[in-house]
Amino acid sequence: MHSTRTRRFLGAGTATVVAALAAGTAALPAHAAGTQLRIFPTGTIQISTQPAAQPQFGENIHLRIGRTGTGVVNGAKLAFDTTGIDGLATLSVPGCATAGKVVTCDIWRLDLENINITSHPWLSAVAGVRPGSTGTVHATLSAPDAETAEADIRVEIGGAGFRTKAPSEQLGVKVGSTLPSTLEFANRGESAAQRAVVEVYLTPGLDVATWPSNCEYAKDKGDWAGRGFGYPMPTVHGICTIDGEIAPGQAVKLSGLELTVGTDAYSTFAGYEVYPAEGVYGGSAADLRRRLSFQRGTGAPATLVKTSGDGIPDGLDVNHSTEQQVLADNSADFAVNGSWAPDASGTTGTFTLGAVNNGPGSIIDRSLGEGAPSLHVQFPEGVTVTGLPSTCQPYDYVLGQKSDKPLNKFSCEGLGGFFMPVGATNSHKLTLSVPEGTGELTATVSLQNMTSEYEPGHPSAVMSWDHNPANDLLTVDLRATPGGTPGSGGTPAPTPTGTPTEAPVPEPSPAPTGAVVPAGLTGKDSAGPDAAADPGTGGTRAGSTTRTGSGTDRATGDSLASTGSSGALPLAATSAAAVLLGTAGLVTARRLRARRDG
């Protein structure tokens, strides 16, 4: 569950999809009258006093732009006036033109309300600049017949900058127990910080019984699909402001924040992001405050405890975020169900299959499809599927290899893929035509995941949390009497001799190579060279296109975008689109698109 591939996913920021680009404006639809262009606030950008070699990722202006309405804006230009950082820092943007103190970039096509640019503007301090200096970059987004947008981007040079300790992992934790926070961080900046702002997010199974009085907390119900951004599952957020000077080179540990392990905990985590102020770029506090109602804690205030003398201990140089991973001593019983309901003829009818998480644990599958199961159904020869829902697709693979003939086997979406809470269920209805006769005729329903689909000897998905694998496999009698009770005819399939009750989870194979990914991103949404041959498994595989449990590829597009966050926050997404700047970026997009489509 905690493979190398999993860890890459933990540090991936948000998933992104590249917006369609065009080489010019000819033959493109005009934008709607009265369109207002938009530049979204970035917060303060902090850079080192040491001139940075280019290209690099950490000291960028991660800017989001957009337009109101639904029309397409063509011929847009994004300009950066650097007069406000003259003598302090320099700005360069790949693929864009520089004239004096202004850098101008062609947008080509803008057709979304909120997207992030991917040709990141590079900032580098001028040699000899005084630590603590601040300046402003003025950004202007304009287009013919559209209202111009402007914004000032604050740049701080040589300020405080926090870096966290590598993620911690706590195994075999008892349900109902209490755990202290493991957050440790150091000031890697060049100025002292007067406080630390710690953003906390807790996934299902973890909570805080009593929040400290210098913390605020709120619950996010997790309607990711409805908003297109946010968190794909219920999440508890905390914002703790802890006053006190943290000198350059000083390492500290958070004290006074206690986590409780709930009855639904299995593999879960507490995420931490730490900044010297709320307004620093990368923080989520401003967005969280806009959409959630926070309340203040009532417990003893959280504090920061020094952990070392001179120098910073090894391992405290990851980024501004980290995680406390918790594997509870718990389980979750996944089970399949199936039934055959023939009509009066006895040869046609409806076949229903589904799955349920009977708990007690909620399952968060962060292994990109290795854990989340999809539903498979194998029909015998002579049975014809006459109606297939959009949630199911033919599955003609054997141990990961495409068969040269149809197998009369189908794969349907599982229990959600990423988050499968206690009580999660689904159901799929197929219409069948079965041959007449009295001989035995049975269908087999099973749970399968990526691991079990690629290896022999697994009649059901290899799920380390499921201590009752017998109900992961079911046979359904297709000779049932017309008018029978739905749900009848289902019999647990016999467990093959030698199959262990709890099969170990093998280490997954490395992600495919060959996907081109920009600095600072993982290959989560990039189409690797073997993506087309990889069957769907109910999850997402690193280095491949996104897949449903039906086995149908659902390409996410070229992975060229970034939200700019280097945090280990795999759950948040403020948008699902990106746009490139300048002609150089356009060429890159075409090459990657050709690789994917080919």
Secondary structure by P-SEA (a helix, b strand, c coil): cccaaaaaaaaccbbbbbcccccccccccccccbbbbbbccccbbbbcccccccccccccccccccccccbbbcbbbbbbbccccccccccccccccccccbbbbbcccccccbbbbcccbbbbbcccccccbbbbbbbbbbcccbbbbbbbbbbbcccbbbbbccbbbbccccccccccccbbbbccccccccbbbbbbbbccccccccccccbbbbbbcccccccccccccbbbbbbbbbbccccccbbbbbccbbbbbcccccccbbbbbbcccccccccaaaaaaacbbbbbbcccbbbbbbcccccccccccccccccccccccbbbbbbbbbbbbbcccccbbbbbbbccccccbbbbcccccccbbbbbbbbccccccccccccbbbbcccccccccccccbbbccccccccccccccbbbbbbbcccccccccbbbbbbbcaaaaacccccccccccccccccccbbbbcccccccccccccccccccccccccccccccccccccccccccccccccccccccccccccccccccccccccccccccccccccccccccccccccccccccccaaaaaaaaaaaaaaac
